[in-house]
Amino acid sequence: MSKSSISFILRLKLDKKTASFGQIATVISSAGGDLVAIDVIKENRNSTIRDLSINIHQEEVQNRITAELRKLTGITIQQTTDRTFLAHSGGKIHIMPKIKIDSRDDMSRVYTPEVARVCEAIDENVELAHDYTIKKNAVAVISDGTAVLGLGKIKPEAAMPVMEGKAMLFKQFADIDAYPICLDTQDPEEIITIVKALQPTFGGINLEDIASPNCFSIEERLNKELVIPVFHDDQHGTAIVALAGLLNALKLVSKPIKDCKIIVCGIGAAGMAITNMLLKAGAKTIIGVDVEGALHCNQNYDRPGWNEFAQKTNPKQEKGKLCEVIKNADVFIGVSAPGLLTKADIKKMAKDPIIFALANPNPEIKPEEAKPYAAVIATGRSDYPNQVNNVLCFPGIFRGALDCRATEINDEMKLAAAKAIASTIGEEELDAEYIIPSVFNKEVVPSIRQAVIDAAVNTGVSQIEPE
């Protein structure tokens, strides 16, 4: 979150004889706050209760303001409310019926006794659940709370605000009813068993914020054992949007992907998924770099997936640290840690280097430091151009998968989604600071939806072909 977006509300009781708003405004301004609104809550002859909306740039400013106000005579702080917490009060989503129940006749149709006829029909043919239950438009957003944002492992209850937010995005951008489910277990077998048991209710499963390496085995097993699509967004969402941005960036520098030397820094869940997408898109020379340097097939690794990764990358078996193997590279894609890439590294790269510094919230190199040396820069942040944001991907992916009743989301569907995202920016619009469309671009979801449906039909994983 950008520091400039922090705001809170103070509820103050003022004794009219001893306190003044001038004093309050001075304290707020001196402490570094910006008083943006005053709302009267209660007023009488002797006192007034008012809510003050205050914008701040640093969280510690709030503590300074409240501490200084407590020193003033005639002022009582009754309540401090962060606007972000207010937005989450009571949760951020709710369920609404699609039809009203105003009579006994209405009740009989949606519940007893006539609902039994629908139950019997579905019991005879379970495929009818797609037509007569929420399954047609329902996705479960499931997390074990082990890799939430930059917080890492937190309690499942603490992960719920993120999953609720994800559900809001599903509804806002693709009109999909998503249900946040946080599990009180980190055992892969238990998670797999629970998700399998939920299959009758949902048309798709979005795995979210599950730490590596469990995320790999859980998704792989569920994809094999379920007949509805399963998608781990932290892996594939990042990969799809990153590829979309890269396809457009390469157009600007007139380089075909097959001829590019690409460095992927950080070989975890996202790094592996990005590499797989790049290979699917035609990349030939990818070098993965992590704490042990460049991965190559002449070394045996004990980390999950690294040996397989090394077998299909680094064709010239380059060895060394990032600062060594980055020489003559055309593209750097980082999903690692802050400050790993330097200006000196970029200077070693090929002409018109492309930098995707996606570590969030602090990228591998600050865009302002890289700008003099790079042709195109992207980050994972919303306060810089070219944000690689998963929100561009998952609503459209699931909209297409649900509409054609896909049994899985395969590589061809993911590649189609990446190309669809890239295509929403026309050649006349394409610019070094506009290679990735806005998450509010209304063309994105329909474009992805159709591309995903076409790919699902062509690869034989769709069960219906919508008009």
C-alpha positions in Angstrom: 0.0 0.0 0.0 1.3 3.5 -0.8 2.1 5.5 2.2 0.1 8.5 0.9 -3.1 6.4 1.1 -3.0 6.0 4.9 -5.9 7.7 6.6 -7.7 7.5 9.9 -10.6 9.0 11.8 -10.4 10.6 15.3 -13.6 11.0 17.3 -13.0 13.9 19.7 -15.1 15.4 22.5 -14.4 19.1 23.0 -15.3 21.2 25.9 -16.4 24.4 24.3 -15.1 26.6 27.1 -11.5 25.3 27.1 -10.8 23.8 23.7 -10.7 25.2 20.1 -10.4 23.7 16.6 -7.6 26.0 16.0 -5.5 24.2 18.5 -6.4 20.9 17.1 -5.7 21.9 13.5 -2.3 23.2 14.6 -1.4 19.9 16.3 -2.4 17.8 13.3 -0.5 20.0 10.8 2.6 20.2 13.0 2.7 16.4 13.5 2.6 15.9 9.7 -1.1 15.2 9.2 -3.6 16.6 6.7 -7.1 17.4 8.1 -9.5 16.7 5.2 -12.9 16.5 6.8 -14.8 17.3 10.0 -18.2 15.7 10.8 -20.5 16.7 13.7 -21.7 13.6 15.6 -23.3 15.3 18.6 -23.7 18.9 19.7 -24.9 20.6 22.9 -24.4 23.8 24.8 -21.3 22.7 26.6 -19.6 20.2 24.3 -19.3 18.9 20.8 -18.4 15.4 19.5 -16.8 15.4 16.0 -15.1 13.0 13.7 -11.9 14.3 12.1 -10.7 12.6 8.9 -6.9 12.8 8.7 -4.5 11.8 5.9 -1.0 10.8 6.8 2.1 9.7 5.0 3.6 7.5 7.7 1.9 5.4 10.3 3.9 6.8 13.2 2.4 10.2 12.5 -0.9 8.9 13.9 0.7 8.2 17.2 2.3 11.7 17.3 -1.1 13.3 16.6 -2.9 11.4 19.3 -0.2 11.9 21.8 -0.1 15.7 21.3 -3.9 16.0 21.4 -4.1 14.2 24.7 -1.9 17.0 26.1 -4.5 19.7 25.3 -7.0 20.8 27.9 -10.7 20.1 27.2 -10.2 17.4 24.6 -11.0 13.8 25.0 -10.2 11.2 22.3 -13.2 8.8 22.3 -12.2 6.6 19.4 -9.5 6.1 16.7 -10.6 4.4 13.6 -8.4 3.5 10.6 -10.4 3.8 7.3 -8.9 0.6 6.1 -10.3 -1.2 9.1 -13.6 0.5 8.6 -13.8 -0.9 5.1 -13.4 -4.4 6.5 -15.9 -4.0 9.3 -18.1 -7.1 9.4 -16.4 -8.5 6.4 -16.4 -7.1 2.8 -18.9 -9.4 1.1 -22.4 -10.9 1.7 -24.9 -13.2 0.0 -28.0 -11.8 -1.7 -30.9 -13.9 -2.9 -31.6 -13.7 -6.7 -35.4 -13.9 -6.3 -37.7 -12.6 -3.6 -39.7 -14.8 -1.2 -43.0 -12.9 -0.7 -45.5 -15.7 -0.4 -46.0 -19.4 0.5 -46.0 -20.2 -3.2 -42.5 -18.6 -3.5 -41.3 -20.5 -0.5 -42.5 -23.8 -1.9 -40.6 -23.3 -5.1 -37.3 -22.3 -3.6 -37.5 -24.6 -0.6 -40.0 -27.3 0.4 -41.8 -29.1 -1.1 -41.1 -28.3 -4.8 -37.3 -28.1 -4.4 -37.4 -31.9 -4.0 -38.1 -32.2 -7.8 -34.9 -30.3 -8.5 -32.9 -32.5 -6.1 -34.2 -35.7 -7.7 -33.3 -34.4 -11.2 -29.7 -33.6 -10.1 -29.5 -36.9 -8.3 -30.2 -38.7 -11.5 -27.8 -36.5 -13.5 -25.2 -34.6 -11.5 -24.3 -32.5 -14.5 -27.6 -30.6 -13.9 -25.9 -29.1 -10.9 -24.2 -26.7 -13.3 -27.7 -25.5 -14.4 -29.7 -25.5 -11.2 -27.2 -24.7 -8.4 -24.6 -22.0 -7.7 -21.9 -24.4 -9.1 -22.3 -22.8 -12.5 -20.8 -19.5 -11.3 -19.1 -20.4 -8.0 -15.3 -20.4 -7.2 -13.8 -21.3 -3.9 -10.8 -19.1 -2.9 -8.9 -21.4 -0.6 -5.8 -20.7 1.5 -3.9 -22.2 4.4 -2.5 -18.8 5.4 1.2 -19.9 4.9 2.3 -17.2 2.3 0.0 -14.2 2.7 1.2 -11.1 0.9 4.5 -10.1 2.4 3.4 -11.3 5.8 4.3 -15.0 5.3 2.6 -17.5 7.6 -0.3 -16.1 9.6 -3.3 -17.6 11.3 -6.2 -18.6 8.9 -8.5 -16.1 10.5 -5.9 -13.4 9.7 -5.8 -14.5 6.1 -9.5 -14.0 5.6 -9.4 -10.3 4.7 -7.2 -11.1 1.7 -9.4 -13.9 0.6 -12.5 -11.7 1.0 -10.8 -9.1 -1.1 -10.1 -11.7 -3.8 -13.7 -12.7 -3.8 -14.7 -9.0 -4.3 -12.4 -8.8 -7.3 -13.9 -11.9 -8.9 -17.4 -10.3 -8.6 -16.3 -6.8 -9.6 -14.4 -7.8 -12.8 -16.1 -11.0 -14.0 -19.4 -11.3 -12.1 -18.2 -14.6 -10.5 -19.5 -15.5 -7.0 -16.4 -16.4 -5.1 -16.3 -17.8 -1.5 -13.3 -17.2 0.8 -12.3 -20.4 2.7 -9.3 -20.4 5.1 -8.3 -23.8 6.4 -6.9 -24.5 9.9 -4.3 -26.9 8.6 -1.1 -26.8 6.7 -1.0 -30.5 6.0 -1.0 -31.1 2.2 -3.0 -34.3 2.5 -5.6 -32.7 4.7 -5.9 -29.8 2.3 -6.3 -32.1 -0.7 -9.0 -34.1 1.1 -10.9 -31.0 2.1 -10.9 -29.5 -1.3 -11.9 -32.7 -3.0 -14.9 -32.9 -0.6 -15.9 -29.4 -1.7 -16.0 -30.3 -5.4 -19.8 -30.8 -5.6 -20.4 -27.2 -4.6 -18.0 -25.3 -6.8 -17.3 -24.9 -10.5 -13.6 -24.0 -9.9 -10.9 -23.8 -7.2 -8.6 -20.8 -6.8 -5.7 -21.8 -4.5 -4.3 -18.7 -2.8 -1.3 -17.8 -0.6 -0.1 -21.4 -0.1 3.7 -21.5 0.5 6.2 -23.4 -1.6 6.8 -26.4 -1.9 3.3 -27.5 -0.7 1.6 -25.3 -3.4 3.2 -27.5 -6.1 2.1 -30.9 -4.8 -1.4 -29.7 -3.7 -2.2 -28.1 -7.1 -0.7 -31.1 -9.0 -2.8 -33.6 -7.1 -6.0 -31.6 -7.3 -5.6 -31.1 -11.0 -5.3 -34.9 -11.4 -8.1 -35.8 -9.0 -10.8 -33.2 -9.6 -13.0 -32.7 -12.7 -13.2 -28.9 -12.1 -10.4 -26.4 -12.8 -7.8 -25.7 -10.2 -5.6 -22.6 -10.4 -2.9 -21.4 -8.0 -2.9 -17.7 -8.7 0.4 -16.8 -7.0 2.2 -19.1 -9.5 0.3 -18.8 -12.7 -1.4 -15.4 -12.4 2.0 -13.7 -12.0 3.4 -15.7 -14.9 0.6 -14.9 -17.2 0.6 -11.2 -16.6 4.4 -11.1 -16.7 4.4 -12.8 -20.1 1.7 -10.4 -21.4 3.9 -7.5 -20.4 7.0 -9.0 -21.9 5.4 -9.7 -25.2 4.5 -6.1 -25.6 7.9 -4.9 -24.3 9.7 -7.1 -26.9 7.6 -5.4 -29.6 9.0 -2.0 -28.5 12.6 -3.2 -28.8 12.0 -5.4 -31.9 13.4 -8.6 -30.4 11.8 -12.0 -30.9 11.5 -14.0 -27.7 13.3 -17.0 -29.2 16.4 -14.9 -29.6 16.4 -13.4 -26.1 18.6 -14.3 -23.2 16.3 -14.1 -20.2 17.4 -14.1 -16.5 14.7 -15.2 -14.0 15.8 -14.3 -10.5 14.1 -16.2 -7.7 13.3 -19.8 -8.4 10.3 -20.3 -6.2 6.7 -20.9 -7.1 6.3 -17.7 -9.2 9.8 -18.1 -10.8 9.1 -21.6 -12.0 5.7 -20.7 -13.3 7.1 -17.7 -15.2 9.8 -19.9 -16.7 7.3 -22.5 -17.9 5.2 -19.7 -19.5 8.3 -18.3 -21.2 9.2 -21.7 -22.6 5.6 -22.2 -23.8 5.8 -18.8 -25.5 9.0 -19.8 -27.4 11.9 -18.7 -25.3 15.0 -20.7 -25.8 17.6 -19.2 -23.4 16.4 -18.8 -19.8 18.8 -18.8 -16.9 17.4 -19.2 -13.4 19.3 -17.6 -10.6 18.8 -18.0 -6.9 20.9 -18.0 -3.7 23.2 -20.7 -5.1 23.8 -18.7 -8.3 22.8 -19.8 -11.8 21.0 -23.2 -11.9 22.5 -25.7 -14.3 22.1 -29.4 -14.9 25.6 -30.4 -13.9 24.7 -29.9 -10.3 22.3 -31.8 -8.1 19.9 -29.7 -6.0 17.8 -30.7 -2.9 15.1 -28.0 -3.4 11.8 -29.1 -4.8 11.6 -28.7 -8.6 15.2 -27.3 -9.1 16.6 -30.3 -10.8 13.8 -30.4 -13.3 14.1 -26.7 -13.8 17.9 -27.0 -14.5 17.3 -29.7 -17.1 15.1 -27.4 -19.3 17.0 -24.1 -18.9 20.5 -22.6 -19.2 21.4 -24.4 -22.5 25.0 -23.2 -22.4 25.4 -24.2 -18.8 26.5 -20.8 -17.6 27.7 -20.6 -14.0 28.1 -17.9 -11.4 26.3 -15.2 -9.6 23.7 -12.8 -11.0 26.3 -10.2 -11.7 28.1 -12.7 -13.9 25.4 -14.4 -15.9 23.5 -11.2 -16.6 26.1 -10.2 -19.1 24.5 -9.7 -22.6 21.0 -10.6 -21.2 18.1 -9.0 -23.0 15.6 -9.5 -20.1 15.7 -9.6 -16.3 12.6 -10.9 -14.5 12.9 -10.8 -10.7 10.6 -12.4 -8.2 13.1 -12.5 -5.4 14.1 -9.8 -3.0 14.8 -6.0 -2.8 18.1 -4.6 -4.0 19.5 -7.7 -5.8 19.9 -5.9 -9.2 22.3 -3.0 -9.5 22.9 -0.3 -12.1 26.2 -2.0 -12.9 24.3 -5.2 -13.7 22.0 -3.5 -16.1 25.0 -1.9 -17.9 26.3 -5.4 -18.6 23.1 -6.3 -20.4 22.4 -6.3 -24.1 21.2 -3.2 -26.0 17.7 -2.0 -24.9 17.4 -4.2 -21.8 14.0 -5.0 -20.3 13.7 -5.0 -16.5 10.8 -6.6 -14.7 11.6 -6.1 -11.0 8.6 -7.7 -9.5 9.5 -8.2 -5.8 6.8 -6.5 -3.8 6.6 -4.1 -2.1 10.3 -3.3 -2.6 11.6 -4.3 -6.1 15.0 -5.8 -7.0 16.0 -2.3 -8.2 14.1 1.0 -7.9 12.6 2.1 -11.2 14.2 5.5 -10.9 17.6 3.9 -10.6 17.1 1.6 -13.6 15.4 4.1 -15.9 18.5 5.7 -17.4 19.8 2.3 -18.5 16.7 0.3 -19.3 14.4 0.4 -22.3 11.3 -0.9 -20.4 10.7 -1.3 -16.7 7.8 -3.1 -14.9 7.2 -3.7 -11.2 4.6 -5.3 -9.0 3.7 -1.9 -7.5 0.7 0.3 -8.3 2.6 3.6 -7.9 4.8 2.9 -10.9 3.9 2.3 -14.6 3.5 -1.2 -15.9 2.2 -3.0 -12.8 2.3 -6.8 -13.1 -1.0 -7.4 -11.2 -2.7 -10.8 -11.0 -6.1 -9.1 -11.0 -5.6 -8.7 -14.8 -5.6 -12.5 -15.1 -7.7 -14.6 -12.7 -11.2 -13.1 -13.3 -11.1 -13.6 -17.0 -9.4 -17.0 -16.7 -12.2 -18.4 -14.5 -14.9 -16.6 -16.4 -13.9 -18.5 -19.5 -13.3 -21.8 -17.7 -16.7 -21.7 -16.0 -18.5 -20.7 -19.2 -17.2 -23.7 -21.1 -17.2 -26.0 -18.1 -13.5 -26.7 -18.5 -12.2 -29.6 -16.5 -8.8 -27.9 -16.0 -6.8 -24.8 -16.8 -4.0 -26.0 -19.0 -0.9 -24.4 -20.4 -2.6 -23.5 -23.7 -5.3 -21.7 -21.9 -2.8 -19.8 -19.8 -0.8 -18.8 -22.9 -4.0 -17.7 -24.6 -4.8 -15.5 -21.6 -1.4 -13.9 -21.7 -1.7 -13.1 -25.4 -5.2 -11.7 -24.8 -4.0 -9.4 -22.1 -1.2 -8.1 -24.4 -3.6 -7.6 -27.3 -5.8 -5.1 -25.4 -3.1 -2.5 -26.0 -3.0 -1.5 -29.7 0.3 -0.8 -31.5 -0.5 2.9 -31.6 -1.0 2.9 -27.8 2.1 0.8 -27.0 4.7 2.8 -25.0 7.6 2.0 -22.7 5.3 3.1 -19.8 2.2 1.3 -21.1 2.9 -2.3 -21.9 0.3 -3.7 -19.4 -3.3 -2.6 -19.4 -5.0 -1.1 -16.3 -6.9 -3.6 -14.1 -9.9 -1.3 -14.8 -9.7 -1.8 -18.6 -13.1 -3.3 -19.5 -11.7 -5.1 -22.5 -9.4 -7.3 -20.5 -11.9 -9.9 -19.0 -14.0 -10.4 -22.2 -10.8 -10.8 -24.2 -9.3 -13.4 -21.8 -12.7 -15.2 -21.5 -13.0 -15.8 -25.3 -9.3 -16.7 -25.7 -9.5 -19.2 -22.8 -12.7 -20.7 -24.2 -11.2 -21.2 -27.6 -8.1 -22.8 -26.1 -10.2 -25.1 -23.9 -12.3 -26.2 -26.9 -9.2 -26.7 -29.1 -7.4 -28.8 -26.4 -10.5 -30.9 -25.6 -11.0 -29.8 -22.0 -14.3 -27.9 -22.4 -17.6 -29.7 -21.8 -19.7 -27.2 -23.6 -19.0 -24.6 -26.3 -20.9 -21.4 -25.4 -22.1 -19.1 -28.1 
